[in-house]
């Protein structure tokens, strides 16, 4: 890898470190506060935005996921590190995949929301009701798996960067 590519990898690693900090903090905060309170919503919405930026937004037809991370890692020849994340995003909760659920939630509630649940009702809950215990549990399991895989990605890319810097 040449110097510009190593620098890009460094930026990716530092950005993933921010995301992992938020994930770790969410784990801590979830033990301190009630579900659905302002602190939990703040952290969850921030993590949804990171998730969208890295994996969901502006998906091109020729790429397996959206976001800015896949093209950046592909340019570095490191896109295979994203395979577990891609597989998790493609997992289904009923007829909807996690990718669609997260992107819809981010688009309809966080970024372009109109302060009602109506868009989520039409785009998600009328298709697969995430309030049903089995769907809610599956969603939580997949979200936790995804966030664990983000932490693994951070570690793997950090090791890769460290090895490159020692050469």
C-alpha positions in Angstrom: 0.0 0.0 0.0 1.3 3.5 -0.8 1.3 6.4 1.6 -2.0 7.9 0.6 -3.7 4.5 1.0 -2.2 4.1 4.4 -3.4 7.5 5.4 -6.9 6.7 4.2 -6.9 3.5 6.2 -5.8 5.5 9.2 -8.8 7.8 8.8 -11.1 4.8 8.5 -9.7 3.3 11.7 -10.0 6.6 13.6 -13.6 7.0 12.4 -14.4 3.4 13.4 -12.9 4.1 16.8 -15.4 6.9 17.3 -18.2 4.5 16.4 -16.9 1.9 18.8 -16.7 4.5 21.6 -20.4 5.2 21.0 -21.2 1.4 21.0 -19.3 0.9 24.3 -20.9 3.9 25.9 -24.4 2.7 24.8 -23.7 -0.6 26.6 -22.8 1.4 29.8 -25.7 3.8 29.6 -28.2 1.0 28.9 -27.5 -0.3 32.4 -28.0 3.2 34.0 -31.2 4.5 32.3 -34.6 3.3 31.2 -35.2 2.1 27.7 -36.7 4.8 25.5 -35.4 7.7 27.6 -33.7 10.7 26.1 -30.2 9.5 26.7 -30.9 6.1 25.1 -32.6 7.7 22.1 -29.7 10.1 21.7 -27.1 7.4 21.6 -29.2 5.0 19.4 -30.0 7.8 16.9 -26.3 8.7 16.7 -25.4 5.1 16.2 -28.0 4.7 13.5 -26.5 7.7 11.7 -23.0 6.1 11.9 -24.5 2.9 10.6 -26.2 4.7 7.7 -23.0 6.6 6.8 -20.9 3.5 6.7 -23.3 0.9 5.3 -26.6 2.2 4.1 -26.7 5.5 2.2 -26.4 5.9 -1.6 -26.2 2.3 -2.5 -25.0 1.8 -6.0 -26.3 -1.1 -8.1 -22.9 -2.8 -8.4 -22.1 -2.7 -4.7 -23.4 -5.1 -2.0 -24.2 -2.3 0.5 -24.4 1.5 0.5 -22.4 3.9 2.6 -18.9 5.2 2.3 -17.0 2.4 3.9 -17.3 -0.3 1.2 -16.0 1.9 -1.7 -13.1 3.1 0.5 -12.1 -0.4 1.6 -12.5 -1.7 -1.9 -10.1 0.9 -3.1 -7.6 -0.4 -0.5 -8.3 -4.1 -1.4 -9.8 -4.6 2.1 -13.5 -4.9 1.3 -13.6 -8.6 2.3 -13.4 -7.4 5.9 -17.0 -6.3 5.4 -18.4 -9.7 4.5 -19.8 -10.5 8.0 -21.5 -7.1 8.1 -23.0 -7.5 4.6 -24.3 -10.9 5.6 -25.9 -9.5 8.8 -27.5 -6.6 6.9 -29.0 -9.1 4.5 -30.6 -11.2 7.3 -34.4 -11.2 7.4 -36.9 -10.3 10.0 -39.9 -11.8 8.3 -39.9 -10.5 4.8 -37.7 -7.4 5.5 -33.9 -7.4 5.8 -32.1 -5.5 8.5 -30.6 -3.2 5.8 -34.1 -2.0 4.8 -35.3 -1.7 8.3 -32.4 0.4 9.5 -32.3 2.6 6.3 -36.1 3.2 6.6 -35.9 4.1 10.3 -33.0 6.5 9.7 -34.7 8.1 6.7 -38.2 8.3 8.0 -37.7 9.0 11.7 -34.2 10.6 12.2 -33.2 12.5 9.1 -36.4 13.3 7.2 -38.9 12.7 9.9 -42.2 14.6 10.3 -42.7 13.8 14.0 -45.1 11.0 13.5 -44.9 7.2 13.3 -47.0 7.1 10.2 -44.0 6.6 7.8 -42.7 3.7 9.9 -46.2 2.1 10.1 -46.5 2.1 6.3 -42.9 1.1 5.4 -42.1 -1.4 8.2 -44.8 -2.2 10.8 -47.6 -2.9 8.3 -45.2 -5.4 6.6 -43.4 -6.8 9.7 -44.6 -5.7 13.1 -41.4 -5.2 15.1 -43.5 -4.8 18.2 -44.2 -8.5 18.1 -41.9 -10.2 20.7 -40.3 -12.6 18.2 -39.6 -9.8 15.7 -38.3 -7.4 18.3 -36.0 -10.1 19.7 -34.7 -10.9 16.2 -34.2 -7.2 15.5 -32.2 -6.8 18.7 -30.1 -9.9 18.1 -29.2 -8.7 14.5 -28.5 -5.2 15.7 -26.2 -6.5 18.4 -24.5 -8.8 15.9 -24.0 -5.9 13.6 -22.5 -3.7 16.3 -20.2 -6.6 17.4 -19.0 -7.0 13.8 -18.3 -3.3 13.6 -16.0 -3.7 16.7 -14.3 -6.6 15.1 -13.9 -4.6 11.9 -12.2 -1.9 13.9 -9.8 -4.3 15.5 -9.0 -6.1 12.2 -8.3 -2.8 10.4 -6.3 -1.4 13.3 -4.1 -4.5 13.2 -3.7 -4.1 9.5 -2.8 -0.5 9.8 -0.3 -1.2 12.6 1.4 -3.9 10.5 1.6 -1.5 7.5 3.2 1.2 9.7 5.8 -1.2 11.0 7.0 -2.0 7.5 
